[in-house]
Amino acid sequence: MAEVAKKKAAIVVTATKDRNVSYEKIRNIGIIAHIDAGKTTTTERLLFETGRTYKLGSVDEGTTVTDWMAQERERGITIVSAAITAFWDIKDNTSVEAGHYRINIIDTPGHIDFTAEVERSLRVLDGALMVFDGRTGVESQSETVWRQADKYHVPRICVLNKLNLIGANFDESLKSIRERLGANAAPIIIPIGLEHEHRGIIDLIKMKAFTYKDVTDHDLSEEEIPADLLESAKKYRNELLESAAEFDDEALSLFLEGKEIDEITLKRAIRKGVISGKFFPVFGGDNRTAESQLLLNGIVEFLPSPLDLPPVEGIDPKTGEKAARERKNEAPFSGLAFKVMTDPHVGRLVYVRIYSGTLSSGQQVYNSSEQKPERIGKLVLLHADQRELIETAYAGEIVAVVGIKDTTTGNTICDPSHPIVLESINFPEPVISLAIEPATKSDQEKMGLALSKLSDEDPTFRIKSNPETGQTIIAGMGELQLEVLVDRMKREFNVIATTGAPQVAYKETIKKIGTGEGKYIRQTGGRGQYGHALIRLEPMGRGEGFEYKSEIKGGAIPNEYIAPIEKGIKEKMENGVMAGFPMVDMRAVVYDGSYHEVDSSEIAFKIAGSMALEDAFKNSSPILLEPIMKVEVSTPDEFMGDVIGDLSSKRAQVGGTEKKGMMTVINAMVPLAELSGYATKLRSLTQGRASYYMEPSHYEEVPKNISDAIIAKSGKVEMPRG
């Protein structure tokens, strides 16, 4: 035990002593993938190789460093992104300066319910390790996180993992990266042997083989490439040269002249291609092994430091003009809050990526997104669930801040004298909801506090009250997310709550232009209330939201009452007209009305706006929209007919099938309302041998017979539809 304690203490000292490495020796990376591709296992081995941990943790045993929450260890999945810092030494003969490098790693979830964790992590990272299952290659969530990384221009290294398992197929997996993702990808590491014969890798840059004896072995043996793999290695090296040489003039010149490209020149070309976001080197092997040493080299040699990236851009809130900050300590401070957590010991923690300048305890900063001053309390370095207090943080670092109250996910904090608003983070809308009630009266107040803190942490988790039933409704991206949040309420906040069955997040909208009138008149003896508005509703495209315009001319309604009309319309939209669901994708135009010089007031016009919306909505061919899910079912061939038949009975549009290893993948678009209990049904249909994955795709009109049943169930009056 004493030896273990010594090692743990040494790690903390090392982290503190070595954190101030030079700017070009910092790497901020995320590990992203489809669920169960091996992200957490990869992270675990990287930490082991860097000496950050002294023993390999296991997802199955619940002993990994980054999956520290009880819910993660019980389910064997990552739920929240975890940040941890490690250090790695690079020797000579590389594309970067030899020395001691600091790698800030964020391990992200793979399950679609927790996609917000991936989105916000990618927004603040400089590079990413994209892990694929080497048996199946690109999967649905692989495509989703790849698109997220494209959106934020994050350079990537690809890793084909699990090539030691039955069904491993390096060539087909590589082909799927090129074809399904449209990526300019080429291997720099290929496996020696597949499935149970896997025993090492070939480095196509050095043209050397590296083998190991045992999974837990710390050493790689450098050898000549086996004779039976030499031709294959040469073929892949030519592909690498052809793809990477164009990014460096010297490498391109040597390639075109048919001359040998030396190691440093080739690495420099690869690095330039990766940083440009136009080339993706591919590693292939078993990430549980010492092969991860080459992966660590690749992270440092090919992924960018903060200095390799252009200045961070934003908007000057004073002028509305574009503004930029050099990613240096000497520049004015700017940072983006990308995550909020409630820590039982220190309270509210706000994760901040520092882009420029420095940040110190006690410093006064400005929240330019909310236009509020803030004061930094304590600064904390993150090591998964461990914390390390620091006095100052520097440009390029990711830290947690204690003491700021009004800053939340997506907000910019900056130097009060040099304000800037950085690009925020957009999150998808919830697709599923359920009613939640405290088990006892004493839990009522505690539940409100717990829900407030959890929604502060998770931007895709929404809370609202149903005004008709008085129930509290929680909404999110999937059943698993809501299940985990209710479990966290119980464990972390000691709140026992009961929940109803999950409800689909329908929306209400219109199909044609319609007009309506709202007139609110009250006489009470003294001063009365008078508000009168006529509005026109116009349909907009799916996902376009809501717009409000005024076409009032000649002072029919004074200017000060235009905004209250909008407020009344928006409040009515939250709880809908047809069946109590939010209203979306329409434009409201107030075009006429009247007022009373004495009796008119803001509240009267707000009520008139609400009444006018309801009237116009009924005249605009109202319809219900439902969320449609993209579903992929992987099944053995013998059950394919049964699975497709079952999907068809669920109003699915089956888009086709493709062969992946020993399984057939069925692609379909299915209404979320039809997928309740699908996991159980699929298991019974396929003797437990099939699996499925789903993610939100889009909204579509609900068929009339189903829509009528939903409206009838809601207790609302049947509406005219067109």
N, C-alpha and C positions, 0 to 999 in steps of 0.2 A: 504493500500500500504506500509506503514511504517513497518508493521509486516512482510510482504513478503520480503522486502529489508533486514530486520534483519536476517531472516532465510537464505537468499542467502549468505549474508556476513559470517554468522556463518559456513556455509558449506565450504567456501573457507579457512577460518581460520583453521577449523578442518583438512581439507585435507593437509594443509601446516604443521600444528603442528604434525599430527599423521603419516606422511609418512615414518618416519624413524623407523618403527617397526622392531623387530629382524628378521633375515633372514628366520627362519623357520615359520614365521607368514605372509609370502607373498604367494598369490596364483595368478598365471597368467593363466587366463582361457579364452576360446573362447566359444561363443554360436553358434552352427552350426545346420543346418537342411535343409530339402526340403523347397521350397518356400511356404509361408503361413502356416507353422506349428506352428508359434507363437513365433519366436525368439525374435523379438523386444518387443512384449508384455511381454514376460518373463523378459527381461532385465529391462523394465520399472518397473515391480513390485519389482524386486530385489533392484533397486535403491530407490524405495519408502520405502521398509522395512528397508533398512540400513540408512534412513534419508538423503540420497544423494539428493532426491527430496522431495518436500512437497505436490505434487499433482500428481496423476496418469495421465500420458499422454495417448493419443489414436492414433493408427495408422490411423483409419478412419478420425479422426479430424485433423490429421497432427500436433499433439502436443507432439510427443515423443522426448526424449532428444537425442537419438542416430541417429534417422533419421532427421538430421538437414538441409540437402540440399533441395532446392526448388523442385528439380526433384523427390526426395524421397517422399516428403510430397504430391505432386500432384498425384503421381502414387500409393502411399500406399505400396511401397516396399523399401527394403534396397538396396542401390547401392554401397556405399563404406563402408568398415569396420570402425567402430568408437570405439575408446578406451576411457574408463572412469574408474575412481578409486572410490571404495567404501570401507567402513569399517564395520566389524561385530564382535560382542562380543560372545565368546563361553564360556559357563559355565562349571562346573565340570562334571564328569562322561562321559568323551569322550575319543576317541582314541588319541587325541592330547592335548597339554598343554592348559589349560583354559587361556583366555585373549583376547586381542584386535587384530584382524586380518585385514590385508589389502588385498583386492581383486581387481586386475586389470582385468577388463572385456573388451573383444573385441566382439562386436556384428557384425556378418558377413552376407553378402547377401545370399539369397537362390536361386536366379535365375541363371541358368547355364551361362548366358552371362557374369556374374561377378565372375566366378569361380576363377579367379586369386586372388581376395580378400580373398577367403577362403584358397587357397593354401599358400599364403605368411603368413597369420595369423597363420595357424597351424604349419608352420615351426618354429615359435618363441615361441609358447605357451607351458606351462607345463601340461595343462589339458584342457578338453573340456566338455561342457554340450551339449549332443546330444538330440535335441528336435524332437519328432515325433508327428504327428497328431493321436490322439487316436482313430479316426474313421477309418483310413486307414493303420496305422502302417508304415512299411517301404515302401517308394516310391523311384522313380528313383534317384532323387538328394540325398536322404538319403544314397543310396548305394555309390554314387560318393564321398560324403564328408567322409563317413566311410572309404573308401579305401584311401582317402587322409590322414586321421588321422592315419590309419595303417602304411602308408609310413613313417610318421615322428614319429611313436611310441608314440602317444599322448594318455595317459590314459583318459578314458571317464566315465561319469555318463549318463545314459539314462533317459529321461523324456517323459512319455506318456501324452501329453497335450490334452486339449479340450474334456475331458471325460464328461463334462457337456452338450455337444451338441448332437443333434439327430444323431443316427448312431454310437455313441461311443461303442467300443468293446474292453475292456481291455485284455481279454484272447487271442483273435485273433491277436491283435496288438503285444502282448508279443511273441506269437508264430512266427510272422513274423520276429521279431528281431533275434530269435534263428535260424530260418530256412534260411531266405534270407541272413542274415549277418554272419551266422555261429558263433554267439557270445555266450559265456558262460555267460548268463544273468539270473538274478533272481531278483524278486521284493524285495525292502525293505519298500516300501510304496504302499499300494493298496487303491483304492477309496471306499468310502462309497456311494453307489448309483451311477447310470449312468444317462446320459442325464439330464432331468430337475429335477431328484430326487437326483442329486449329492449334498452332503452337508458337505463333509469332507473326511478325510483319516484315515487309520490305519497304525501305525508305527509298523512294524513286529519285530523290534529290542526291543523296549520297551513293545510291545504287549499292546498298548494303542490306543484309538481312539482320534482324534482331529477334532472338528467340528467348524463351523463358522456360523454366522447368515446372513451376507450380504457380497457381493463381495468386497465392500470397507472397510469392518471391519478389524481393525488392530489386533484383538485378536483371538486366538484359544482357545477353551475350551477342556481341557483334560478330557476324560471320559473312562469308561470301554467299551470294544468292544461289539457292539450290538449282542445279542444272535444269531440272524439269520445269522451273518457273522463270528461267532467264528470258525466254522469248516473250512470255506474257509481260514481264517487267519492262522489257524494251518497248513493247507496243504501248503500254500505259505511259511510259516516260515520254514517248513521242507526242502523245495526246496532251500531256502536261506542257511540253515545250511549245507546242502549237497554240495552246490556249493562253499561256502566261507571257510568252515572249513579247507580245504586242504592247505590253504595258511599260516596257523599258527600252530605250533606244539602243543601248549597247547589246542587250539580250536579243533584240529583234535583228540587229545587224549580223550578229554571230549566227543566228538561226537561218537567216536567208542565205548566208554564205556557206551553210552546211558545216560550220565549225562547232566544236564542243563548247557548251556554255558552262562556265565554272560554277561551283556551288554558291558562292556569295552573290554573283550576278543573277542567278536563277531565283534565289531567295528574295533578292531585292525586287525583281519583276513580279513575283507572286505577291509580295507585300503591297506593292503599288496597286496591283489589280484588286486585291481585297479591300484596301482603303477606299478605292474609287467606287466600290459597290458593284463592280462589273465582273468579278471573278470569285469563284467559290471553291477553294481547295477541299478535297475530300480525304478524310482519314477512314480506315476500315479495320476493325478488329474486335477485341473484347475489352471494354472499358473497365472491367474489374481487375485488370492485371497491370503489370509494370509497363505495358505498352503506353499507358497514360503519361509516362515521362516524355514521350515524343509529342503528345498532345499539349503538354505544358510548354514545351519548346515552341510549338506552333502558335499557341496563344500569345506568347511574348513576341515572337518573330514576325507574325503576320497581322495580328489585330492592332488597331491604332491606339496610340496614347492620346490623351486630350490635346496635346500639341499638334498631332497630325490632322486634326479636324479644323474646319474653318471657324471663324468667330461665331459665337452664338447670336442669333438674330431675334429681335422682338420689336415692340412698338413703344415709342416714347409717349407716355400717357398725357404729357403736357401739350404736345404738338400733333399727335396722331401719325407722325412720320416714322419710317423704319429706323431702328437703332441697332447697334451691334456692340458686343463686348468681347474683347480679346480674352482667351482662356488662360489668363495669367494672374498671379498673386497681386501684381501691381495695379491691375485694372480695378474700377469700382466694383463693389460686391454685387453679385446677382446669383440667385439660386431658385430652383423649382421644388416646391413641396410635392412629392409624388405618392406619399402614403401616410396614413395616420394609424396609430396603434394605441390601445389602452394597456399600460403596464401596471400590474397590481402594486409594484413597489414605487415607481416614480411618476405614475399618472399618465397623462397624454403625451405620447411621443410622436413627433412629426419628422418623417424622413425627408431629408433635403439633399438634392444634388447641387453641389456648388460649382457653378460654371466659371465665375471670375471673382477675383478678390479673395479676401479671407473673412472668416467669421469667428468671433470670440464670445466667451461667456460674458453676459451683462451688456452686450452690444445692442444699441438701438437700431432697428431695421424698419423698412417700410413694406407693408403688404400692398403692392401696387394693383393687384387684382381687386381687392376689396377697399382700397384706399384707406387703410388703417395703419397706424403705427404699432409696432410690436417690440418687445424687449426679449432678447435671448436669455433664458435661465441657464440651464446646463447644456453642454455638448457631450454627445455619447458616440463612441465608435461601436459598431455592431459586430458581434460574433455569434450569429444565430440567436439563441435566447440568452446569451451572455452579453454584458455591457461593460464598456471601459470608458471612464470619464476622461475627457481631454479639455484643455484650456482653449485651444485654437484649432480651427480646421481650414484647409487650404483649397485653392482652386483644383478641380479634378476629383475631389473627395466626395464620398457619400456618407453622411452622418445623420444622427437623429438629434432633434432639438427638444428640450423640455422647457415649458414655460410660455410658449406662444399659444394664445387662446383662440384667435379669430382666423388663423391660417389653416386651410384644409387642402385636400387633394387637388392639384392643378393650379394652385395659387403661386404667384411669383413673390419672393421677398428680395429686397434689394437695398442698396445704399440710399437713404432718404434724399441725399443731395443729387443723386444721379438715377432717377427712377426709370424703370424699363418693365414692360409686361412681356414675358416670354410666352411662346405657344403653349396653350393649356393641353389637357388630355380629355378626349371624348370617349364616353363609354356607351355601350349598347343599352337599349331600353329593356326592362324586365319583361319576361314572357309568361311568368306563372306567379300566382299569388295564393295566399291562404289566410283564413281568419285565425287570430290568436287571442286567447283570453287567459288572464292570470287564474291560477287554481284557487287562490284565496284572496280576500280583500287586502290582506297585508302585502300581497305580491303586486298589487296594482301600481303603486308608486314606483316600486323597484323595477317593474317591467318597463315602464316608460323611460326610466333612466338607462336601463340596459339597452333597449332598442335604439335610443338616441346615440349611445356610444358606438354600437355596432354599425349603424348607418353612417356615422362619421368615418369609420374605418373603411367601409365598403361602398363605393359610389354606385354599384349596381343593386344595392339593397335599399328598397324604398318602403316607407311607412305612411299609411294614410288612414283616416277614419271614414267609415261608411255612415253618412249623416242619417240615413233612414233606419239602420239597425243599431247604430252606436258601436258596432264592432271595430276593432283595430285590424287592419289588413296589412300584411307584409308581402312584398313582392320581390322577385329576384330572377336569376337566369336559369334556375332549374330546381328540381326537388332536392337534390343532394345539398346544394348551397343552403336552402332554407332549413333543411334537417340539421346541418352542422351549426347554423346560427342559433337555432332553438336549443341545441345541445350546449353550446357555449353559454347561453343565458343561464342555464341550469348550473353549469360547473363554475363559471367565472363570476356570476352575479347572484347566485343562489336564488334564482327566480324559477319557480315551477309554473309552466304554462301548458295549456291544452290547445291543440290546433285542429282546425277543420280539414276536410279533404282539399288537396290542391285544386285551384281554379285557374283556368286558362285566362290569360290577359287579353280579352277581346278589346277591340276599339270600334268606335262609331265614326262614320263619315258620310259624305253625300256623293251623289252621282251627277246631279245637274244643278244649274243655277236656280235659286229660289229667293223670294223676299218675305219679310215678316215685319210686324209692327209690335212695339212694346209701349204701352201707355200706363204710367203709374200715377194715379191721382188719389190723394187722401186729404179730406177736410176734417179737422178735429176741433173746430171752434176758434182756435187761434190761427197761427201760421200753418198752412197746409204743406203738402208735398206734391210737386208736379214734375214729371219727367216723361218725355215723349221722343221715341227714336224709331226710325225706319232703317232696316239694314238689308243688305243683299249678301247672300252666301254664294261663294263660287268654289267648285271643287279644285283641288290641287293634286299634283302627282304623289304617288306613294312615297312616304318618308320625308315629304317636304314640310310637314309641321303645320304652322298656323301663321297667318299674316292679318294685320288689321290696318285698314285705310280709312281716311275721311274724305268724302266728296262734298262736304257741307259748303254751300256758297250763300252769300248774302246774309250771314249771321242767323240762319234758321235755328241753329243751336250754338250758343257762345262757346268759344275755345276751351274755357275751363271745364266744360262738361264732356268734352270728347274723350279724355282719358278715363273718367269714371265709367263711361259706356264700355270701353275696352275691358276695364276691370271686371265689370258685371258679366261680360261675354266669357272671359277666361275662367272665372269662377264656375260658371254654368258648364263649361266644357269639361271641367275636371270630373264631374259626376254624370255627364251624359244625359240624353233625353230618352233614347230607345229602351235601354236596359241597365242604365247606371254605369256604363263604361266610358272612359275618357274619349273625347272627340278629337280627331286629328285630320290633317291634310285638307284644310279648307281656308279660304280667305273671307273675312268679314268686312264689308264696306258699309259704313254709316253714310247714307246719302240724303236724308231729310229728317225732319222732326220739328218740334216746337218747344217753347219754354214759357215760363211765367216769371215776370220780373220779381215778384215777391216770393212765391212758393217754390220755385225751382231750387234744387240743391244737388250736391254731388251724389248723395245717397239715393235720391230719387232717380237720377239718370243711370246710376249703377243698376238699380232694380229694373229700370226700363230696358237697359241693354240685355240683361239676362232674359227678360220676357220676349224681347224681339228675336233673340237667338233661337229660343225654343219654337217660336212661331215660324221663323224662316226655315229651320231645320226640317220641320214636318212637310214643308213645301218643296224640298230639294232632293227627293228620292233618297231617303236615308237608308243606309245599309250597315251591317256589322262586318267587321274584318276579323280574321283569326290568324294567329301565328302558324306559319308553315315551317316544318323542320326538315333539314337535310339529314337523311338517315343512311348509314352504311351498315349493312348486315354481312358479317363474314360467316359463312356456313359451309360444311362439307357438301359436296355435290348431291349426295343422296337425299338431302332435305330441301334442296333448292325450290322444287315445285311447291312444297307445303308452305315455305316461307313467303314466296311470291304471292301465293293464293291468300295467305293471311294478310299481307300488306294491302292487297287489292281490296279486301273487305274493309279496310280502314281508310278508304277514300284516297289511297296512295297513288301517286303517279310514278310508276317504276321507270327509271331512266336507262337501265341497262345493267349488264353484269361484266365483271372482268375476273380473270383467274389470277390469284396471288398465292404462289406456293401450292399447298395442298388444299387451299380454301377457295371458294368463289365469293366474290364481294358483290352484293346487290346494292345498287344506288337508287334511292327513291326520295321523293318529296311527300311528306306526310303531315296532315294537320295535327298539331300538338294535342288537340282534344281527344284524338283517337289513340294516343300512345300511353294512356294511363295503364300501369301494370304490364307494360310490354315485355319487360325483362323476364318476368315469370312465364308469360305465354311463350316466349321464344325458347326458354329452357325446356319447357314441356314438349314443344314441337320438334326439338332437335336433340333430345336426350342430354341436354346440357352442353352440347358441343359447339354451339354457335355463340357469337357475341355481336354486340351492336354499338354504334357510336352515333350520337345525334348532336346537331348544333342549329341554332336559329338561322333561317334563311331569309324569309320575307313575310309580308302580310298579304292575304287574299280575301276576297269576298266570301262570306259564309253562304252556303246554299240556302234557299228560302225556307224549306221545310225545317231545317235545323235552326235557322235564325228565329223563326216563329216560336219554336219550342223554348229557346233561350229567353226570348222576350216574355213569353207566358210565365216562365219560371221566375223571372225577376219581379213579376207583379205589375209591370208597366202596362199602359194601354197599347193595344195593337196599333201600329202606325201605318200610314199610307207608304207604299214603296213602289219604286219604278225601276 
